[in-house]
């Protein structure tokens, strides 16, 4: 296929603006599915976590054919924590669709991805999605989008972006908000007319960069990327050039192109197309596949540095080894370093302890997804509280800060201001919206946002909407005390009883239910005060008669707090760990015995009380 018959595009958008749904509509428009074929919604969200959370985590590509032109479409993550995926994708495409909600307009994480596209000179088609929403305000959205382009330093040509109005859910699009066609053809026509074909040299020596990696049980590692120059044939010899300049010879066993959601094997691929190659052995992201007679490396892929780190280590709790298939440090190390090869935004380092590894990423969600994936694969381990990575700039400590935008009802604006004030937040803007809500813009140290989301939802009764984006590094803002509450700690090992939990719930909010197995030092609830409190949740009432024995059933317990992995990571304090197994997860103290905790707390200036 000639380069002029190809368009390589990425779709970028904020979380929940309908990006994956729009891809579904484009796939159906191209008629890649049979008329009687049952098609899932959000077919591009193939990862189980993506379907559960309703977000795109991994960049994925598909292809459609329209009017004789092949359109390679890459569905990119909308969350800044997965920016490593986005930065790689921008090296593969020649234009982008910027998808914005017809009510909300461009959001913080839209800015991050759009900046990547504009810096590479890509042309942009703006798609105002969900135009059929009741409160749609397309004129406002266009104005704010234009302002965003200007703020990000877009060229005059980039600022003259075409606008398409669409409803991905309904599969309709048009050039005017009130004149939608019945298909996605207006959008597809605009892509062909305004976004360029790849400018490549088909006759030159082979050159391709490994941008995405996949794995197949039978084919082994699959290397995905755009063929930048020349052609690549099945069984062709190539030179693999690593980031450090070392080279080795390999053979491309199979070459695939994309057709709809499937990969189709071909004899030969030409420059400009996005292809998949097998048989190359161990290839890493950023490696170049080149002609052995002219082995020229492409510029290495660079991504922003991690801002957050935590330790992941062997589970040392009394319940260790009960659930997991992979529990040793060797298995943990293999899995973590394998992830670092695939995810260029992740860093893994050995520590002084052979059982613990330092894992650095782009945010709590980035690390939380890794933890969730590992536990689903059968790994058992423990993780520490995340901490921000401090840099030294010009001899002074600097820390990452984030641009935070919060929308909340006017009844709760005081709570938002108070919470962010404690966390050294600087208010940049406050706006009263048409619906009466308040929109805050803050600059907050990343440290202050650790564990903040849950406290915000609690203070606003779940009404607040929050988005954040890394804004850079600022001088260290000083100590931040964000722990408003202590933990309730199990005094002894055993089985939690209704009788004991009924007494303990007066001290705070419980995390466990009757019948839960607990061990000494396990965190079983949140204290209503700011200090830790040891409680006995295993004691039973002394029975004096049959009537007394049945009385326990009448005790009423408050509903325990249900936590997700993300919630548990947010909850962690400096002296706590999260024990993660394939079946469950538990918050525990770093030191389980009272003696060891007392020694640690004495050194740190903490104190813990005991309750009978």
C-alpha positions as CSV (number, residue, x, y, z in Angstrom):
1,X,0.0,0.0,0.0
2,X,1.4,3.4,-1.0
3,X,2.0,6.0,1.7
4,X,-0.6,8.4,0.2
5,X,-3.3,5.7,0.8
6,X,-2.6,5.7,4.5
7,X,-3.6,8.0,7.4
8,X,-2.1,7.3,10.9
9,X,-4.1,9.1,13.6
10,X,-4.4,9.0,17.4
11,X,-7.5,9.9,19.3
12,X,-6.8,11.9,22.5
13,X,-9.2,13.0,25.1
14,X,-9.9,13.4,28.8
15,X,-11.2,10.4,30.7
16,X,-14.9,9.6,30.1
17,X,-15.3,12.0,27.1
18,X,-16.4,9.0,24.9
19,X,-13.1,8.3,23.1
20,X,-13.4,4.5,23.0
21,X,-17.1,4.7,22.1
22,X,-16.3,6.9,19.2
23,X,-13.8,4.4,17.9
24,X,-16.6,1.8,18.1
25,X,-18.7,3.9,15.9
26,X,-15.9,4.4,13.3
27,X,-15.3,0.6,13.3
28,X,-19.0,-0.1,12.7
29,X,-19.1,2.6,10.0
30,X,-16.4,0.9,8.1
31,X,-18.5,-2.3,8.1
32,X,-15.7,-4.5,9.5
33,X,-18.3,-6.5,11.4
34,X,-20.8,-8.8,9.8
35,X,-24.4,-7.6,9.8
36,X,-25.5,-10.3,12.2
37,X,-22.3,-10.1,14.4
38,X,-22.8,-9.4,18.0
39,X,-20.3,-6.6,19.0
40,X,-19.4,-5.6,22.5
41,X,-19.5,-1.9,23.4
42,X,-16.0,-0.4,23.9
43,X,-14.4,-3.2,21.9
44,X,-11.0,-1.5,22.1
45,X,-11.0,-1.7,25.9
46,X,-9.8,-5.3,25.9
47,X,-8.1,-5.3,29.2
48,X,-10.4,-6.4,32.1
49,X,-9.3,-3.5,34.3
50,X,-10.2,-1.1,31.4
51,X,-13.7,-2.4,31.2
52,X,-14.2,-2.3,35.0
53,X,-12.9,1.2,35.4
54,X,-14.2,2.6,32.1
55,X,-10.8,4.0,31.1
56,X,-8.1,3.3,28.5
57,X,-4.9,2.2,30.1
58,X,-2.9,0.7,27.2
59,X,-2.6,2.3,23.8
60,X,-4.1,0.0,21.2
61,X,-4.4,0.2,17.4
62,X,-6.9,-0.8,14.9
63,X,-7.5,0.0,11.2
64,X,-10.4,0.8,9.0
65,X,-10.7,1.3,5.2
66,X,-12.7,4.2,3.9
67,X,-12.9,5.3,0.2
68,X,-9.8,3.3,-0.6
69,X,-7.8,4.9,2.2
70,X,-6.5,2.9,5.2
71,X,-6.9,4.7,8.5
72,X,-4.7,3.4,11.3
73,X,-6.4,4.5,14.5
74,X,-4.6,4.4,17.9
75,X,-6.8,4.7,21.0
76,X,-4.6,6.4,23.6
77,X,-5.0,6.6,27.4
78,X,-6.7,9.8,28.6
79,X,-5.1,9.8,32.1
80,X,-1.8,11.6,32.6
81,X,-0.5,8.6,34.7
82,X,-0.2,6.7,31.5
83,X,1.6,9.4,29.7
84,X,4.4,7.0,28.8
85,X,1.9,5.3,26.4
86,X,0.9,8.7,24.9
87,X,4.4,9.9,24.3
88,X,5.3,6.8,22.4
89,X,2.1,6.9,20.3
90,X,2.9,10.4,19.1
91,X,5.9,9.0,17.3
92,X,3.7,6.7,15.2
93,X,1.1,9.1,13.9
94,X,0.8,12.1,11.6
95,X,-2.4,13.7,13.0
96,X,-4.8,13.5,15.9
97,X,-8.4,13.7,16.7
98,X,-8.9,15.8,19.8
99,X,-12.2,14.7,21.4
100,X,-13.9,17.1,23.9
101,X,-17.1,16.8,25.7
102,X,-19.9,19.2,24.5
103,X,-20.5,20.4,28.1
104,X,-17.2,20.1,29.9
105,X,-14.9,21.2,27.1
106,X,-11.1,20.5,27.3
107,X,-10.0,19.2,30.7
108,X,-6.6,19.1,32.5
109,X,-5.5,15.8,31.2
110,X,-6.5,16.8,27.7
111,X,-3.8,19.5,28.0
112,X,-1.0,17.0,28.7
113,X,-1.8,14.8,25.6
114,X,-2.5,17.7,23.3
115,X,0.8,19.3,24.2
116,X,2.6,16.2,23.1
117,X,0.8,16.3,19.7
118,X,1.4,20.0,19.1
119,X,5.1,19.9,20.0
120,X,5.5,17.3,17.3
121,X,3.7,19.6,14.8
122,X,0.7,17.3,14.3
123,X,-2.4,18.7,12.7
124,X,-5.6,18.4,14.8
125,X,-9.2,17.7,14.1
126,X,-11.4,18.8,17.0
127,X,-14.4,16.5,17.6
128,X,-17.1,17.8,20.0
129,X,-18.6,14.6,21.2
130,X,-21.9,14.0,23.1
131,X,-23.4,16.9,21.2
132,X,-26.8,15.4,22.0
133,X,-26.4,16.1,25.7
134,X,-29.1,18.3,27.2
135,X,-26.8,21.1,28.3
136,X,-24.4,21.0,25.3
137,X,-22.7,24.4,24.7
138,X,-20.6,24.0,21.6
139,X,-19.7,27.7,21.2
140,X,-18.2,27.8,24.7
141,X,-16.3,24.5,24.0
142,X,-14.8,25.8,20.7
143,X,-13.7,29.1,22.4
144,X,-12.0,27.3,25.3
145,X,-10.4,24.8,23.0
146,X,-8.9,27.7,20.9
147,X,-7.6,29.4,24.0
148,X,-6.0,26.1,25.0
149,X,-4.3,25.8,21.7
150,X,-2.9,29.3,22.1
151,X,-1.8,28.6,25.7
152,X,0.1,25.5,24.5
153,X,2.0,27.5,21.8
154,X,0.2,26.0,18.8
155,X,1.2,27.4,15.4
156,X,-1.2,29.6,13.4
157,X,-1.9,26.6,11.1
158,X,-2.6,24.3,14.0
159,X,-5.0,26.9,15.5
160,X,-7.1,26.8,12.4
161,X,-8.5,23.4,13.3
162,X,-11.6,21.9,11.6
163,X,-14.5,21.1,14.0
164,X,-16.8,18.1,13.7
165,X,-19.8,17.6,16.0
166,X,-20.6,14.0,16.9
167,X,-22.4,11.5,19.1
168,X,-20.2,8.4,19.4
169,X,-23.0,6.5,21.1
170,X,-25.5,7.2,18.3
171,X,-22.9,6.9,15.6
172,X,-23.7,10.2,14.0
173,X,-21.6,13.3,13.0
174,X,-21.9,16.6,11.1
175,X,-20.3,19.9,10.3
176,X,-23.0,21.8,12.4
177,X,-24.2,21.0,15.9
178,X,-27.8,20.9,14.8
179,X,-27.3,19.2,11.5
180,X,-25.9,15.8,12.2
181,X,-25.8,13.2,9.5
182,X,-26.9,9.6,10.2
183,X,-23.4,8.2,9.9
184,X,-19.7,8.9,10.8
185,X,-19.0,9.9,7.1
186,X,-18.6,13.7,7.8
187,X,-15.9,12.8,10.4
188,X,-14.1,10.3,8.1
189,X,-14.2,12.7,5.2
190,X,-12.6,15.4,7.3
191,X,-9.8,13.1,8.4
192,X,-9.0,12.3,4.7
193,X,-9.1,15.9,3.7
194,X,-7.2,17.6,6.5
195,X,-4.8,15.1,8.1
196,X,-1.7,14.3,6.1
197,X,-0.4,11.0,4.8
198,X,2.9,9.8,6.2
199,X,5.9,11.5,4.6
200,X,8.3,8.5,4.2
201,X,11.0,7.1,1.9
202,X,9.7,3.8,0.6
203,X,12.8,3.0,-1.4
204,X,15.4,3.6,1.3
205,X,16.9,0.9,3.7
206,X,14.6,-0.6,6.3
207,X,14.1,1.4,9.5
208,X,11.4,0.9,12.2
209,X,11.2,1.7,15.9
210,X,9.7,-0.6,18.5
211,X,6.9,1.6,20.0
212,X,4.5,-1.0,21.5
213,X,5.1,-4.6,22.6
214,X,2.7,-7.5,22.7
215,X,3.0,-11.1,23.5
216,X,1.4,-14.2,22.0
217,X,1.6,-17.7,23.5
218,X,2.5,-19.2,20.2
219,X,4.3,-16.4,18.4
220,X,6.2,-15.0,21.3
221,X,7.0,-11.3,21.6
222,X,5.2,-9.0,19.1
223,X,6.9,-5.7,18.2
224,X,4.6,-3.0,17.0
225,X,5.5,0.3,15.4
226,X,5.5,2.4,12.2
227,X,7.8,1.4,9.4
228,X,9.7,4.7,9.0
229,X,11.6,3.8,5.9
230,X,11.9,1.2,3.2
231,X,10.1,-2.2,3.2
232,X,10.0,-5.2,5.6
233,X,9.4,-8.7,4.2
234,X,8.7,-12.0,5.9
235,X,11.9,-13.8,7.0
236,X,14.0,-10.6,6.2
237,X,17.2,-10.2,8.2
238,X,17.4,-7.0,10.3
239,X,19.8,-5.5,12.8
240,X,18.3,-4.6,16.2
241,X,19.9,-1.4,17.6
242,X,19.4,-1.0,21.4
243,X,19.2,2.3,23.2
244,X,22.8,2.0,24.3
245,X,24.0,1.5,20.8
246,X,24.7,-2.2,20.9
247,X,23.5,-4.2,17.9
248,X,22.6,-7.8,17.2
249,X,21.2,-9.6,14.1
250,X,17.7,-11.0,14.0
251,X,15.1,-12.3,11.5
252,X,11.5,-11.0,11.1
253,X,9.6,-14.3,11.1
254,X,6.2,-12.9,10.4
255,X,4.9,-9.4,9.4
256,X,1.4,-8.3,10.1
257,X,-0.8,-5.3,9.3
258,X,-4.0,-4.3,11.0
259,X,-7.4,-4.8,9.6
260,X,-10.2,-3.9,11.9
261,X,-9.5,-5.4,15.2
262,X,-7.4,-8.3,13.7
263,X,-3.8,-8.6,12.6
264,X,-3.4,-10.0,9.1
265,X,-0.2,-11.6,8.0
266,X,1.3,-10.1,4.9
267,X,4.4,-10.9,2.7
268,X,5.7,-7.4,2.7
269,X,5.0,-4.0,4.4
270,X,5.9,-0.6,3.0
271,X,7.0,2.5,4.9
272,X,4.2,4.6,6.4
273,X,2.1,1.6,7.7
274,X,1.8,0.6,11.3
275,X,2.8,-3.1,11.5
276,X,3.5,-5.9,13.9
277,X,6.6,-8.2,13.6
278,X,7.4,-11.5,15.3
279,X,10.5,-13.6,15.7
280,X,12.9,-10.9,16.8
281,X,13.8,-12.2,20.2
282,X,14.1,-9.8,23.2
283,X,13.3,-6.3,21.9
284,X,12.7,-3.3,24.1
285,X,10.7,-0.2,23.6
286,X,12.7,2.4,21.6
287,X,14.9,-0.2,19.9
288,X,15.4,0.3,16.2
289,X,15.0,-2.4,13.5
290,X,17.3,-1.5,10.6
291,X,18.8,-2.8,7.4
292,X,22.0,-4.8,8.3
293,X,23.9,-3.0,5.4
294,X,22.9,0.4,6.8
295,X,22.1,0.1,10.5
296,X,21.0,3.6,11.4
297,X,19.2,4.1,14.8
298,X,16.1,6.4,15.2
299,X,16.1,8.9,18.0
300,X,15.4,7.2,21.3
301,X,12.0,7.6,22.9
302,X,12.1,10.0,25.9
303,X,9.4,10.3,28.5
304,X,8.9,12.5,31.5
305,X,10.5,11.3,34.7
306,X,8.5,9.4,37.4
307,X,7.2,11.6,40.2
308,X,6.1,8.9,42.7
309,X,7.8,5.8,44.1
310,X,7.0,2.9,46.5
311,X,8.6,-0.3,47.6
312,X,7.2,-3.7,46.5
313,X,8.5,-6.6,48.4
314,X,8.0,-10.2,49.6
315,X,5.0,-10.6,51.8
316,X,6.1,-11.0,55.4
317,X,2.7,-11.2,57.2
318,X,1.6,-14.2,59.3
319,X,-0.7,-15.1,56.5
320,X,2.0,-15.1,53.8
321,X,1.9,-17.8,51.2
322,X,-1.7,-18.8,51.7
323,X,-3.1,-17.4,48.5
324,X,-0.3,-16.6,46.0
325,X,1.2,-18.7,43.2
326,X,4.3,-16.4,42.9
327,X,5.6,-15.4,46.3
328,X,9.4,-15.3,46.1
329,X,11.7,-12.3,45.5
330,X,13.0,-13.9,42.3
331,X,9.5,-14.1,40.8
332,X,8.7,-10.6,41.9
333,X,11.9,-9.2,40.4
334,X,11.3,-11.0,37.1
335,X,7.8,-9.6,36.9
336,X,8.7,-6.0,37.8
337,X,11.7,-5.8,35.4
338,X,9.5,-7.3,32.7
339,X,7.0,-4.5,33.3
340,X,9.7,-1.9,33.1
341,X,10.7,-3.1,29.7
342,X,7.2,-2.7,28.4
343,X,6.3,0.5,30.2
344,X,9.0,3.2,29.6
345,X,7.5,5.5,32.2
346,X,8.1,2.9,35.0
347,X,11.4,2.5,36.8
348,X,12.5,-0.5,38.9
349,X,15.6,-0.5,41.1
350,X,17.0,-3.1,43.5
351,X,17.4,-2.0,47.1
352,X,19.8,-3.0,49.9
353,X,17.3,-5.7,50.8
354,X,17.1,-8.6,48.3
355,X,13.4,-8.9,49.1
356,X,12.3,-5.3,48.3
357,X,12.3,-3.3,45.0
358,X,11.9,0.4,44.5
359,X,9.2,1.0,41.8
360,X,8.8,4.6,40.5
361,X,5.9,5.7,38.3
362,X,3.8,8.7,37.2
363,X,1.2,8.7,39.8
364,X,-1.0,6.6,42.3
365,X,-3.2,5.3,39.4
366,X,-0.1,4.2,37.4
367,X,1.3,2.2,40.3
368,X,-2.2,1.0,41.4
369,X,-2.9,-0.6,38.0
370,X,0.4,-2.4,38.2
371,X,-0.4,-3.8,41.6
372,X,-3.9,-4.9,40.5
373,X,-2.6,-6.6,37.4
374,X,0.1,-8.5,39.4
375,X,-2.4,-9.8,42.0
376,X,-4.7,-11.0,39.2
377,X,-1.8,-12.9,37.8
378,X,-1.2,-14.8,41.1
379,X,1.5,-12.7,42.7
380,X,1.6,-12.1,46.5
381,X,3.5,-9.2,47.9
382,X,3.5,-6.1,50.1
383,X,3.8,-2.4,49.2
384,X,4.7,0.7,51.1
385,X,3.0,4.1,51.2
386,X,3.9,6.0,48.0
387,X,6.2,9.0,48.3
388,X,7.1,11.8,45.9
389,X,10.5,11.9,44.3
390,X,12.4,15.1,45.4
391,X,14.8,16.7,42.9
392,X,17.7,19.0,43.6
393,X,17.8,22.0,41.3
394,X,20.4,24.7,41.7
395,X,21.3,23.3,45.1
396,X,17.8,23.5,46.5
397,X,15.1,20.8,47.1
398,X,12.3,20.9,44.5
399,X,9.2,18.7,44.5
400,X,6.6,17.9,41.9
401,X,3.4,20.1,41.9
402,X,0.1,19.5,40.2
403,X,-2.5,21.6,38.6
404,X,-5.7,20.6,40.3
405,X,-9.2,21.4,39.1
406,X,-12.2,20.7,41.4
407,X,-15.9,21.2,40.7
408,X,-18.2,21.2,43.8
409,X,-21.5,22.5,45.0
410,X,-21.5,25.8,46.7
411,X,-22.4,24.2,50.0
412,X,-19.0,22.5,50.2
413,X,-16.7,25.2,48.9
414,X,-15.4,25.9,52.4
415,X,-14.4,22.3,52.9
416,X,-12.4,22.3,49.7
417,X,-10.6,25.5,50.5
418,X,-9.8,24.2,54.0
419,X,-8.5,20.8,52.8
420,X,-6.3,22.3,50.1
421,X,-5.0,25.0,52.4
422,X,-3.7,22.3,54.8
423,X,-1.9,20.8,51.9
424,X,-0.1,24.0,50.9
425,X,-2.4,24.5,47.9
426,X,-2.3,27.8,46.1
427,X,-5.6,28.9,44.6
428,X,-5.2,30.2,41.0
429,X,-8.8,30.7,40.0
430,X,-12.3,30.3,41.2
431,X,-15.3,30.4,38.9
432,X,-19.1,30.2,39.5
433,X,-20.6,27.9,36.8
434,X,-23.9,28.2,35.2
435,X,-25.3,25.3,37.2
436,X,-24.3,27.1,40.5
437,X,-21.3,24.9,41.2
438,X,-17.9,26.3,42.0
439,X,-14.9,25.5,39.9
440,X,-11.5,25.8,41.6
441,X,-8.1,25.8,40.0
442,X,-5.2,25.1,42.4
443,X,-1.5,24.4,42.3
444,X,-0.7,21.8,45.0
445,X,2.4,19.8,45.9
446,X,2.0,16.2,44.8
447,X,2.7,15.2,48.4
448,X,-0.4,17.0,49.5
449,X,-2.6,14.9,47.1
450,X,-1.5,11.6,48.5
451,X,-4.7,10.3,50.2
452,X,-6.5,13.5,49.3
453,X,-9.2,12.1,47.0
454,X,-10.9,10.0,49.7
455,X,-10.9,12.9,52.2
456,X,-12.3,15.2,49.5
457,X,-15.2,12.8,48.7
458,X,-16.0,12.4,52.4
459,X,-16.0,16.1,53.1
460,X,-18.2,16.8,50.1
461,X,-20.5,13.8,50.5
462,X,-19.2,12.3,47.2
463,X,-20.2,15.3,45.1
464,X,-16.8,16.7,44.2
465,X,-15.2,16.2,40.7
466,X,-11.5,16.4,40.7
467,X,-8.8,16.2,38.0
468,X,-5.1,16.8,38.3
469,X,-2.1,17.1,36.0
470,X,1.7,17.4,36.7
471,X,2.6,21.1,36.4
472,X,6.3,20.8,37.0
473,X,8.7,21.3,39.9
474,X,8.6,24.0,42.6
475,X,10.8,24.7,45.7
476,X,10.0,22.3,48.5
477,X,6.9,23.7,50.4
478,X,7.7,22.4,53.9
479,X,6.1,19.8,56.0
480,X,2.5,18.8,55.2
481,X,0.4,17.1,57.9
482,X,-2.4,15.3,56.1
483,X,-3.2,12.5,58.6
484,X,-6.4,13.6,60.3
485,X,-7.0,10.1,61.8
486,X,-5.1,7.3,63.3
487,X,-5.6,3.6,62.7
488,X,-7.3,0.9,64.8
489,X,-4.9,-2.0,65.2
490,X,-5.6,-5.6,66.1
491,X,-4.3,-6.4,69.5
492,X,-4.0,-10.2,69.0
493,X,-4.4,-12.8,66.3
494,X,-7.7,-14.7,65.9
495,X,-11.2,-14.4,64.4
496,X,-13.1,-11.2,64.7
497,X,-16.4,-11.5,66.6
498,X,-19.6,-9.6,66.5
499,X,-19.3,-8.9,70.2
500,X,-15.8,-7.4,70.0
501,X,-16.5,-5.4,66.8
502,X,-19.6,-3.9,68.4
503,X,-17.4,-2.5,71.2
504,X,-14.7,-1.4,68.9
505,X,-16.9,0.5,66.4
506,X,-17.4,3.2,69.0
507,X,-13.7,4.0,68.5
508,X,-14.0,4.5,64.7
509,X,-14.9,3.1,61.4
510,X,-14.2,-0.7,60.9
511,X,-12.7,-2.3,57.9
512,X,-13.5,-6.0,58.8
513,X,-16.6,-8.1,59.4
514,X,-17.3,-10.9,61.9
515,X,-15.5,-14.1,61.0
516,X,-12.5,-12.2,59.4
517,X,-9.2,-13.7,60.4
518,X,-6.9,-11.1,61.8
519,X,-3.4,-11.0,63.1
520,X,-1.5,-8.8,65.7
521,X,-0.6,-5.5,64.0
522,X,-3.2,-5.7,61.3
523,X,-5.1,-2.5,60.7
524,X,-8.8,-3.3,61.1
525,X,-10.3,0.2,61.1
526,X,-9.8,4.0,61.2
527,X,-9.7,5.7,64.6
528,X,-11.9,8.8,65.2
529,X,-8.8,10.5,66.8
530,X,-5.4,11.3,65.3
531,X,-3.5,8.6,67.2
532,X,-3.3,4.8,66.7
533,X,-5.4,2.6,69.0
534,X,-5.0,-1.1,69.7
535,X,-8.3,-2.9,70.1
536,X,-9.2,-6.5,70.7
537,X,-11.7,-7.6,68.0
538,X,-11.4,-11.3,68.8
539,X,-12.7,-11.5,72.4
540,X,-15.9,-13.4,73.0
541,X,-18.6,-12.7,75.7
542,X,-18.5,-15.1,78.6
543,X,-21.6,-17.3,78.3
544,X,-23.7,-17.8,81.5
545,X,-26.8,-19.3,79.9
546,X,-28.4,-20.3,76.6
547,X,-30.2,-17.0,76.5
548,X,-27.0,-15.1,76.7
549,X,-25.4,-17.1,73.9
550,X,-28.0,-16.0,71.4
551,X,-28.0,-12.4,72.6
552,X,-24.9,-11.7,70.5
553,X,-26.9,-12.1,67.3
554,X,-29.0,-9.1,68.3
555,X,-26.0,-6.7,68.4
556,X,-26.1,-4.2,65.5
557,X,-22.9,-3.4,63.6
558,X,-22.3,-0.4,61.5
559,X,-21.6,-1.2,57.8
560,X,-17.8,-1.6,57.5
561,X,-15.9,0.6,55.0
562,X,-15.4,-1.2,51.7
563,X,-12.1,-0.3,50.1
564,X,-10.5,-0.8,46.7
565,X,-6.8,-1.3,46.1
566,X,-6.6,2.4,45.2
567,X,-8.4,3.4,48.4
568,X,-6.1,1.2,50.5
569,X,-2.9,2.7,48.9
570,X,-4.3,6.2,49.6
571,X,-5.0,5.3,53.2
572,X,-1.4,4.0,54.0
573,X,0.7,5.9,56.5
574,X,4.5,6.0,56.8
575,X,4.6,3.1,59.2
576,X,2.0,0.9,57.3
577,X,2.2,-1.6,54.5
578,X,-0.4,-3.0,52.2
579,X,-0.4,-6.8,52.0
580,X,-1.7,-7.9,48.5
581,X,-2.7,-11.4,47.5
582,X,-4.7,-12.8,44.6
583,X,-7.8,-13.2,46.9
584,X,-7.6,-10.2,49.2
585,X,-5.6,-7.3,50.6
586,X,-4.9,-6.1,54.1
587,X,-3.5,-3.0,55.6
588,X,-0.9,-3.8,58.4
589,X,1.6,-2.0,60.5
590,X,5.2,-2.3,59.3
591,X,6.1,-3.7,62.7
592,X,3.5,-6.1,63.9
593,X,4.4,-6.6,67.6
594,X,3.6,-4.0,70.2
595,X,7.3,-3.9,71.4
596,X,8.6,-3.3,67.9
597,X,6.0,-0.7,67.2
598,X,6.7,1.1,70.5
599,X,10.4,1.3,69.6
600,X,9.6,2.6,66.1
601,X,7.0,5.1,67.4
602,X,9.3,6.4,70.1
603,X,12.0,7.1,67.4
604,X,9.4,8.9,65.2
605,X,7.6,10.7,68.0
606,X,4.4,8.8,67.5
607,X,2.3,7.3,70.2
608,X,-0.3,4.5,70.3
609,X,-2.9,3.7,73.0
610,X,-4.5,0.4,73.9
611,X,-8.3,-0.2,74.4
612,X,-9.7,-3.2,76.1
